[in-house]
Amino acid sequence: MIKIVYKVLSLVFGIAGGILATRLFRQAWKLGGGKDEAPKPDDATRGWREVLAAAAIQGAIASVIRAAVSRSAAVSTRRLTGTWPGKTSDDEA
């Protein structure tokens, strides 16, 4: 039961997190880069520095959002079921 609740919450939070990460990246790129759209890796009009900077920023934002989504799903599962869905300190003993 706990795994099902966790999987459902992870899916719902994951979709919302993906939308949020995309919006945050677009906003960050507009503020930092001054251009409306981030460069694609195959865009011949953009340089290496710009393409790699965009990828690094996008990766950092996606990683933070992914961690927040996963943690939120685990916390929500514990609130709903009373049990933590992942590894606990009791598991190590």
A tleap script that builds the chain and sets N, CA, C and O, in Angstrom:
source leaprc.protein.ff14SB
mol = sequence {
  NMET ILE LYS ILE VAL TYR LYS VAL LEU SER
  LEU VAL PHE GLY ILE ALA GLY GLY ILE LEU
  ALA THR ARG LEU PHE ARG GLN ALA TRP LYS
  LEU GLY GLY GLY LYS ASP GLU ALA PRO LYS
  PRO ASP ASP ALA THR ARG GLY TRP ARG GLU
  VAL LEU ALA ALA ALA ALA ILE GLN GLY ALA
  ILE ALA SER VAL ILE ARG ALA ALA VAL SER
  ARG SER ALA ALA VAL SER THR ARG ARG LEU
  THR GLY THR TRP PRO GLY LYS THR SER ASP
  ASP GLU CALA
}
set mol.1.N position { 0.823 -1.201 0.000 }
set mol.1.CA position { 0.000 0.000 0.000 }
set mol.1.C position { 0.864 1.261 0.000 }
set mol.1.O position { 0.588 2.220 -0.722 }
set mol.2.N position { 1.918 1.242 0.826 }
set mol.2.CA position { 2.783 2.409 0.940 }
set mol.2.C position { 3.480 2.681 -0.385 }
set mol.2.O position { 3.606 3.833 -0.799 }
set mol.3.N position { 3.933 1.624 -1.049 }
set mol.3.CA position { 4.617 1.794 -2.325 }
set mol.3.C position { 3.692 2.357 -3.393 }
set mol.3.O position { 4.115 3.159 -4.226 }
set mol.4.N position { 2.449 1.947 -3.372 }
set mol.4.CA position { 1.478 2.455 -4.342 }
set mol.4.C position { 1.235 3.940 -4.112 }
set mol.4.O position { 1.238 4.728 -5.058 }
set mol.5.N position { 1.026 4.320 -2.859 }
set mol.5.CA position { 0.819 5.731 -2.522 }
set mol.5.C position { 2.034 6.543 -2.954 }
set mol.5.O position { 1.896 7.611 -3.552 }
set mol.6.N position { 3.217 6.034 -2.649 }
set mol.6.CA position { 4.455 6.738 -3.003 }
set mol.6.C position { 4.609 6.868 -4.513 }
set mol.6.O position { 4.994 7.932 -5.000 }
set mol.7.N position { 4.315 5.810 -5.264 }
set mol.7.CA position { 4.434 5.853 -6.722 }
set mol.7.C position { 3.461 6.868 -7.330 }
set mol.7.O position { 3.825 7.620 -8.233 }
set mol.8.N position { 2.232 6.882 -6.830 }
set mol.8.CA position { 1.236 7.829 -7.346 }
set mol.8.C position { 1.668 9.267 -7.047 }
set mol.8.O position { 1.631 10.133 -7.920 }
set mol.9.N position { 2.075 9.503 -5.806 }
set mol.9.CA position { 2.520 10.852 -5.446 }
set mol.9.C position { 3.763 11.258 -6.241 }
set mol.9.O position { 3.873 12.407 -6.669 }
set mol.10.N position { 4.689 10.332 -6.441 }
set mol.10.CA position { 5.893 10.622 -7.220 }
set mol.10.C position { 5.542 10.990 -8.654 }
set mol.10.O position { 6.133 11.905 -9.226 }
set mol.11.N position { 4.597 10.290 -9.224 }
set mol.11.CA position { 4.167 10.576 -10.587 }
set mol.11.C position { 3.534 11.965 -10.692 }
set mol.11.O position { 3.887 12.750 -11.572 }
set mol.12.N position { 2.609 12.258 -9.802 }
set mol.12.CA position { 1.926 13.553 -9.828 }
set mol.12.C position { 2.916 14.693 -9.567 }
set mol.12.O position { 2.928 15.690 -10.289 }
set mol.13.N position { 3.746 14.538 -8.528 }
set mol.13.CA position { 4.730 15.565 -8.219 }
set mol.13.C position { 5.779 15.676 -9.320 }
set mol.13.O position { 6.279 16.769 -9.590 }
set mol.14.N position { 6.114 14.564 -9.953 }
set mol.14.CA position { 7.098 14.567 -11.031 }
set mol.14.C position { 6.632 15.362 -12.239 }
set mol.14.O position { 7.405 16.113 -12.835 }
set mol.15.N position { 5.382 15.198 -12.595 }
set mol.15.CA position { 4.822 15.956 -13.714 }
set mol.15.C position { 4.819 17.445 -13.389 }
set mol.15.O position { 5.237 18.268 -14.204 }
set mol.16.N position { 4.349 17.781 -12.206 }
set mol.16.CA position { 4.343 19.188 -11.787 }
set mol.16.C position { 5.763 19.738 -11.707 }
set mol.16.O position { 6.011 20.883 -12.088 }
set mol.17.N position { 6.692 18.926 -11.214 }
set mol.17.CA position { 8.081 19.354 -11.107 }
set mol.17.C position { 8.714 19.594 -12.466 }
set mol.17.O position { 9.492 20.534 -12.628 }
set mol.18.N position { 8.394 18.763 -13.438 }
set mol.18.CA position { 8.909 18.949 -14.795 }
set mol.18.C position { 8.428 20.249 -15.410 }
set mol.18.O position { 9.193 20.963 -16.059 }
set mol.19.N position { 7.171 20.547 -15.203 }
set mol.19.CA position { 6.611 21.809 -15.702 }
set mol.19.C position { 7.285 22.993 -15.007 }
set mol.19.O position { 7.659 23.974 -15.651 }
set mol.20.N position { 7.433 22.889 -13.693 }
set mol.20.CA position { 8.078 23.948 -12.915 }
set mol.20.C position { 9.530 24.150 -13.346 }
set mol.20.O position { 9.973 25.286 -13.517 }
set mol.21.N position { 10.271 23.057 -13.523 }
set mol.21.CA position { 11.681 23.157 -13.920 }
set mol.21.C position { 11.825 23.825 -15.282 }
set mol.21.O position { 12.718 24.648 -15.482 }
set mol.22.N position { 10.959 23.477 -16.205 }
set mol.22.CA position { 10.996 24.092 -17.537 }
set mol.22.C position { 10.740 25.585 -17.456 }
set mol.22.O position { 11.436 26.374 -18.094 }
set mol.23.N position { 9.759 25.968 -16.687 }
set mol.23.CA position { 9.434 27.401 -16.545 }
set mol.23.C position { 10.555 28.167 -15.843 }
set mol.23.O position { 10.904 29.280 -16.239 }
set mol.24.N position { 11.114 27.557 -14.796 }
set mol.24.CA position { 12.219 28.214 -14.090 }
set mol.24.C position { 13.432 28.394 -14.994 }
set mol.24.O position { 14.074 29.444 -14.973 }
set mol.25.N position { 13.746 27.375 -15.785 }
set mol.25.CA position { 14.884 27.483 -16.692 }
set mol.25.C position { 14.651 28.568 -17.728 }
set mol.25.O position { 15.547 29.369 -17.995 }
set mol.26.N position { 13.478 28.607 -18.307 }
set mol.26.CA position { 13.192 29.647 -19.316 }
set mol.26.C position { 13.327 31.039 -18.717 }
set mol.26.O position { 13.884 31.935 -19.350 }
set mol.27.N position { 12.825 31.225 -17.505 }
set mol.27.CA position { 12.942 32.519 -16.839 }
set mol.27.C position { 14.402 32.855 -16.531 }
set mol.27.O position { 14.849 33.982 -16.750 }
set mol.28.N position { 15.136 31.870 -16.024 }
set mol.28.CA position { 16.548 32.088 -15.703 }
set mol.28.C position { 17.332 32.434 -16.959 }
set mol.28.O position { 18.209 33.297 -16.923 }
set mol.29.N position { 17.029 31.775 -18.058 }
set mol.29.CA position { 17.754 32.038 -19.299 }
set mol.29.C position { 17.438 33.442 -19.821 }
set mol.29.O position { 18.326 34.144 -20.304 }
set mol.30.N position { 16.189 33.838 -19.722 }
set mol.30.CA position { 15.811 35.190 -20.160 }
set mol.30.C position { 16.520 36.240 -19.318 }
set mol.30.O position { 17.021 37.232 -19.847 }
set mol.31.N position { 16.561 36.022 -18.004 }
set mol.31.CA position { 17.215 36.994 -17.119 }
set mol.31.C position { 18.726 37.026 -17.329 }
set mol.31.O position { 19.321 38.102 -17.377 }
set mol.32.N position { 19.339 35.874 -17.451 }
set mol.32.CA position { 20.791 35.803 -17.567 }
set mol.32.C position { 21.314 35.967 -18.977 }
set mol.32.O position { 22.360 36.583 -19.185 }
set mol.33.N position { 20.602 35.425 -19.947 }
set mol.33.CA position { 21.097 35.429 -21.322 }
set mol.33.C position { 20.565 36.562 -22.162 }
set mol.33.O position { 21.175 36.936 -23.163 }
set mol.34.N position { 19.450 37.104 -21.771 }
set mol.34.CA position { 18.884 38.197 -22.532 }
set mol.34.C position { 18.155 37.763 -23.795 }
set mol.34.O position { 17.538 38.596 -24.461 }
set mol.35.N position { 18.209 36.501 -24.136 }
set mol.35.CA position { 17.515 36.009 -25.327 }
set mol.35.C position { 16.277 35.241 -24.886 }
set mol.35.O position { 16.209 34.716 -23.775 }
set mol.36.N position { 15.306 35.191 -25.781 }
set mol.36.CA position { 14.050 34.529 -25.442 }
set mol.36.C position { 14.181 33.025 -25.295 }
set mol.36.O position { 13.551 32.431 -24.421 }
set mol.37.N position { 14.989 32.404 -26.140 }
set mol.37.CA position { 15.065 30.955 -26.135 }
set mol.37.C position { 16.493 30.478 -25.930 }
set mol.37.O position { 17.436 31.050 -26.477 }
set mol.38.N position { 16.640 29.435 -25.143 }
set mol.38.CA position { 17.964 28.850 -24.911 }
set mol.38.C position { 18.428 28.141 -26.186 }
set mol.38.O position { 17.607 27.666 -26.970 }
set mol.39.N position { 19.733 28.073 -26.387 }
set mol.39.CA position { 20.233 27.429 -27.601 }
set mol.39.C position { 20.091 25.914 -27.564 }
set mol.39.O position { 20.230 25.288 -26.513 }
set mol.40.N position { 19.820 25.353 -28.697 }
set mol.40.CA position { 19.803 23.905 -28.855 }
set mol.40.C position { 21.228 23.480 -29.217 }
set mol.40.O position { 21.961 24.259 -29.827 }
set mol.41.N position { 21.631 22.269 -28.857 }
set mol.41.CA position { 22.994 21.820 -29.164 }
set mol.41.C position { 23.331 21.824 -30.658 }
set mol.41.O position { 24.498 21.964 -31.027 }
set mol.42.N position { 22.323 21.674 -31.516 }
set mol.42.CA position { 22.589 21.633 -32.952 }
set mol.42.C position { 22.365 22.971 -33.657 }
set mol.42.O position { 22.314 23.019 -34.886 }
set mol.43.N position { 22.230 24.054 -32.896 }
set mol.43.CA position { 22.047 25.392 -33.463 }
set mol.43.C position { 23.401 25.936 -33.910 }
set mol.43.O position { 24.256 26.243 -33.079 }
set mol.44.N position { 23.592 26.053 -35.211 }
set mol.44.CA position { 24.875 26.483 -35.774 }
set mol.44.C position { 25.183 27.953 -35.495 }
set mol.44.O position { 26.330 28.379 -35.628 }
set mol.45.N position { 24.184 28.720 -35.116 }
set mol.45.CA position { 24.406 30.151 -34.872 }
set mol.45.C position { 24.861 30.445 -33.453 }
set mol.45.O position { 25.186 31.590 -33.138 }
set mol.46.N position { 24.892 29.446 -32.598 }
set mol.46.CA position { 25.295 29.629 -31.203 }
set mol.46.C position { 26.633 28.951 -30.961 }
set mol.46.O position { 26.940 27.927 -31.571 }
set mol.47.N position { 27.426 29.526 -30.068 }
set mol.47.CA position { 28.742 28.985 -29.762 }
set mol.47.C position { 28.709 27.922 -28.677 }
set mol.47.O position { 27.696 27.710 -28.010 }
set mol.48.N position { 29.862 27.255 -28.519 }
set mol.48.CA position { 30.016 26.209 -27.509 }
set mol.48.C position { 29.708 26.728 -26.120 }
set mol.48.O position { 28.981 26.092 -25.357 }
set mol.49.N position { 30.261 27.883 -25.793 }
set mol.49.CA position { 30.097 28.434 -24.444 }
set mol.49.C position { 28.627 28.622 -24.103 }
set mol.49.O position { 28.189 28.264 -23.009 }
set mol.50.N position { 27.872 29.177 -25.024 }
set mol.50.CA position { 26.456 29.438 -24.782 }
set mol.50.C position { 25.657 28.135 -24.664 }
set mol.50.O position { 24.800 28.003 -23.791 }
set mol.51.N position { 25.943 27.180 -25.544 }
set mol.51.CA position { 25.232 25.898 -25.516 }
set mol.51.C position { 25.531 25.146 -24.220 }
set mol.51.O position { 24.621 24.609 -23.589 }
set mol.52.N position { 26.806 25.109 -23.822 }
set mol.52.CA position { 27.169 24.381 -22.607 }
set mol.52.C position { 26.680 25.092 -21.345 }
set mol.52.O position { 26.305 24.439 -20.371 }
set mol.53.N position { 26.682 26.413 -21.360 }
set mol.53.CA position { 26.143 27.154 -20.212 }
set mol.53.C position { 24.655 26.866 -20.040 }
set mol.53.O position { 24.179 26.660 -18.924 }
set mol.54.N position { 23.932 26.854 -21.146 }
set mol.54.CA position { 22.495 26.555 -21.086 }
set mol.54.C position { 22.260 25.150 -20.539 }
set mol.54.O position { 21.371 24.942 -19.713 }
set mol.55.N position { 23.054 24.190 -20.997 }
set mol.55.CA position { 22.903 22.813 -20.526 }
set mol.55.C position { 23.214 22.697 -19.033 }
set mol.55.O position { 22.529 21.972 -18.311 }
set mol.56.N position { 24.243 23.407 -18.570 }
set mol.56.CA position { 24.618 23.354 -17.151 }
set mol.56.C position { 23.531 23.971 -16.269 }
set mol.56.O position { 23.183 23.416 -15.227 }
set mol.57.N position { 23.007 25.096 -16.680 }
set mol.57.CA position { 21.949 25.757 -15.908 }
set mol.57.C position { 20.693 24.888 -15.880 }
set mol.57.O position { 20.069 24.710 -14.834 }
set mol.58.N position { 20.338 24.356 -17.035 }
set mol.58.CA position { 19.147 23.504 -17.115 }
set mol.58.C position { 19.320 22.250 -16.260 }
set mol.58.O position { 18.382 21.828 -15.584 }
set mol.59.N position { 20.501 21.657 -16.286 }
set mol.59.CA position { 20.764 20.461 -15.485 }
set mol.59.C position { 20.702 20.733 -13.995 }
set mol.59.O position { 20.163 19.933 -13.231 }
set mol.60.N position { 21.256 21.870 -13.583 }
set mol.60.CA position { 21.235 22.224 -12.162 }
set mol.60.C position { 19.800 22.440 -11.672 }
set mol.60.O position { 19.418 21.946 -10.611 }
set mol.61.N position { 19.030 23.166 -12.438 }
set mol.61.CA position { 17.634 23.417 -12.059 }
set mol.61.C position { 16.853 22.104 -12.016 }
set mol.61.O position { 16.096 21.860 -11.077 }
set mol.62.N position { 17.036 21.263 -13.026 }
set mol.62.CA position { 16.317 19.989 -13.074 }
set mol.62.C position { 16.685 19.096 -11.893 }
set mol.62.O position { 15.815 18.430 -11.332 }
set mol.63.N position { 17.958 19.071 -11.509 }
set mol.63.CA position { 18.397 18.230 -10.391 }
set mol.63.C position { 17.799 18.686 -9.065 }
set mol.63.O position { 17.362 17.864 -8.259 }
set mol.64.N position { 17.782 19.976 -8.844 }
set mol.64.CA position { 17.212 20.509 -7.604 }
set mol.64.C position { 15.709 20.232 -7.549 }
set mol.64.O position { 15.193 19.812 -6.513 }
set mol.65.N position { 15.021 20.462 -8.639 }
set mol.65.CA position { 13.579 20.210 -8.680 }
set mol.65.C position { 13.304 18.721 -8.487 }
set mol.65.O position { 12.376 18.356 -7.765 }
set mol.66.N position { 14.100 17.850 -9.126 }
set mol.66.CA position { 13.913 16.403 -8.990 }
set mol.66.C position { 14.075 15.968 -7.542 }
set mol.66.O position { 13.295 15.154 -7.048 }
set mol.67.N position { 15.081 16.504 -6.859 }
set mol.67.CA position { 15.293 16.162 -5.446 }
set mol.67.C position { 14.137 16.662 -4.586 }
set mol.67.O position { 13.672 15.955 -3.692 }
set mol.68.N position { 13.675 17.879 -4.855 }
set mol.68.CA position { 12.558 18.442 -4.092 }
set mol.68.C position { 11.282 17.639 -4.317 }
set mol.68.O position { 10.512 17.420 -3.382 }
set mol.69.N position { 11.056 17.203 -5.542 }
set mol.69.CA position { 9.869 16.402 -5.869 }
set mol.69.C position { 9.918 15.056 -5.156 }
set mol.69.O position { 8.927 14.622 -4.568 }
set mol.70.N position { 11.065 14.403 -5.208 }
set mol.70.CA position { 11.205 13.105 -4.561 }
set mol.70.C position { 11.013 13.206 -3.045 }
set mol.70.O position { 10.336 12.385 -2.427 }
set mol.71.N position { 11.628 14.233 -2.476 }
set mol.71.CA position { 11.494 14.430 -1.028 }
set mol.71.C position { 10.049 14.753 -0.653 }
set mol.71.O position { 9.539 14.244 0.345 }
set mol.72.N position { 9.391 15.590 -1.443 }
set mol.72.CA position { 7.994 15.949 -1.179 }
set mol.72.C position { 7.084 14.733 -1.256 }
set mol.72.O position { 6.167 14.592 -0.447 }
set mol.73.N position { 7.327 13.858 -2.219 }
set mol.73.CA position { 6.520 12.638 -2.335 }
set mol.73.C position { 6.731 11.739 -1.114 }
set mol.73.O position { 5.777 11.152 -0.604 }
set mol.74.N position { 7.972 11.632 -0.647 }
set mol.74.CA position { 8.251 10.803 0.531 }
set mol.74.C position { 7.598 11.383 1.784 }
set mol.74.O position { 6.997 10.650 2.570 }
set mol.75.N position { 7.715 12.682 1.968 }
set mol.75.CA position { 7.113 13.334 3.138 }
set mol.75.C position { 5.591 13.200 3.093 }
set mol.75.O position { 4.957 12.923 4.111 }
set mol.76.N position { 5.015 13.398 1.914 }
set mol.76.CA position { 3.563 13.277 1.781 }
set mol.76.C position { 3.097 11.844 2.046 }
set mol.76.O position { 2.044 11.626 2.645 }
set mol.77.N position { 3.887 10.878 1.596 }
set mol.77.CA position { 3.552 9.478 1.856 }
set mol.77.C position { 3.573 9.190 3.351 }
set mol.77.O position { 2.695 8.501 3.871 }
set mol.78.N position { 4.582 9.723 4.041 }
set mol.78.CA position { 4.641 9.510 5.495 }
set mol.78.C position { 3.452 10.165 6.183 }
set mol.78.O position { 2.891 9.599 7.121 }
set mol.79.N position { 3.063 11.347 5.727 }
set mol.79.CA position { 1.903 12.015 6.338 }
set mol.79.C position { 0.616 11.232 6.118 }
set mol.79.O position { -0.240 11.171 7.000 }
set mol.80.N position { 0.484 10.633 4.938 }
set mol.80.CA position { -0.738 9.891 4.624 }
set mol.80.C position { -0.774 8.503 5.257 }
set mol.80.O position { -1.834 8.039 5.677 }
set mol.81.N position { 0.378 7.842 5.325 }
set mol.81.CA position { 0.395 6.445 5.785 }
set mol.81.C position { 1.057 6.254 7.145 }
set mol.81.O position { 0.848 5.231 7.797 }
set mol.82.N position { 1.847 7.222 7.574 }
set mol.82.CA position { 2.563 7.081 8.831 }
set mol.82.C position { 3.884 6.335 8.701 }
set mol.82.O position { 4.563 6.100 9.701 }
set mol.83.N position { 4.256 5.960 7.478 }
set mol.83.CA position { 5.481 5.203 7.238 }
set mol.83.C position { 6.313 5.879 6.157 }
set mol.83.O position { 5.791 6.332 5.138 }
set mol.84.N position { 7.616 5.938 6.402 }
set mol.84.CA position { 8.541 6.516 5.412 }
set mol.84.C position { 8.748 5.503 4.286 }
set mol.84.O position { 9.023 4.337 4.567 }
set mol.85.N position { 8.623 5.915 3.012 }
set mol.85.CA position { 8.688 4.955 1.912 }
set mol.85.C position { 10.103 4.514 1.522 }
set mol.85.O position { 10.265 3.502 0.839 }
set mol.86.N position { 11.102 5.241 1.936 }
set mol.86.CA position { 12.468 4.922 1.533 }
set mol.86.C position { 13.292 4.372 2.666 }
set mol.86.O position { 12.764 3.845 3.646 }
set mol.87.N position { 14.587 4.500 2.522 }
set mol.87.CA position { 15.537 3.998 3.507 }
set mol.87.C position { 15.506 4.877 4.764 }
set mol.87.O position { 15.423 6.102 4.677 }
set mol.88.N position { 15.573 4.230 5.926 }
set mol.88.CA position { 15.614 4.954 7.188 }
set mol.88.C position { 16.862 4.559 7.957 }
set mol.88.O position { 17.568 3.630 7.563 }
set mol.89.N position { 17.136 5.254 9.045 }
set mol.89.CA position { 18.308 4.912 9.848 }
set mol.89.C position { 18.150 3.538 10.495 }
set mol.89.O position { 19.150 2.898 10.820 }
set mol.90.N position { 16.941 3.080 10.684 }
set mol.90.CA position { 16.696 1.743 11.241 }
set mol.90.C position { 17.117 0.644 10.261 }
set mol.90.O position { 17.451 -0.465 10.678 }
set mol.91.N position { 17.102 0.952 8.953 }
set mol.91.CA position { 17.489 -0.026 7.940 }
set mol.91.C position { 18.964 -0.383 8.000 }
set mol.91.O position { 19.353 -1.487 7.618 }
set mol.92.N position { 19.793 0.549 8.481 }
set mol.92.CA position { 21.237 0.340 8.527 }
set mol.92.C position { 21.654 -0.560 9.678 }
set mol.92.O position { 22.707 -1.195 9.617 }
set mol.93.N position { 20.855 -0.622 10.712 }
set mol.93.CA position { 21.214 -1.400 11.911 }
set mol.93.C position { 21.050 -2.885 11.718 }
set mol.93.O position { 21.314 -3.660 12.638 }
savepdb mol mol.pdb
quit
